[in-house]
Amino acid sequence: MLDRDIKIGKSKIVYRGLDGNAKFKMDVVVLELDPNAFYRYRIPIKAAKKEFRLAGQNFRLISARKSAIQIWHFKKIKQ
């Protein structure tokens, strides 16, 4: 959902909506570094449908709309 954060590992990511027709915006907060500092990423939609990396994690975009995003999170399997 737009502006709602989710914790992933030692970071927090927040969807900030579409950036035109070709990109979407995500903020990353590195909780151990500074929980009040947001790092903004503008990610191309076309490339993200293949795979993208954010906060040390791998994702694949399923869909991006004005109010919400759907992504697939590739979790590492512990051996």
C-alpha positions, 0 to 999 in steps of 0.5 A: 500500500502507498506510504505503508512500511514493511520491515525486511531484515535490518531495513524498512521499505516504503512504497511511494507511488509511481514516478511518471509512467515508467518508474516507481518510487521506494524509500529504504530506511536502514534501521541500524544506521539512522531510523529517521533517514529515508533513501529514495530509489526510482526503479524502472518498471520494465527492468523491475519485472525481471528482477531488482535489488533493494535493501540487500534483498532481491525482488520481482515486480508483479504490478505497480499502481498509483495506490499499491505495489505487488512484489515478489520477495526472493528469500535466501534459504538457510543451509 
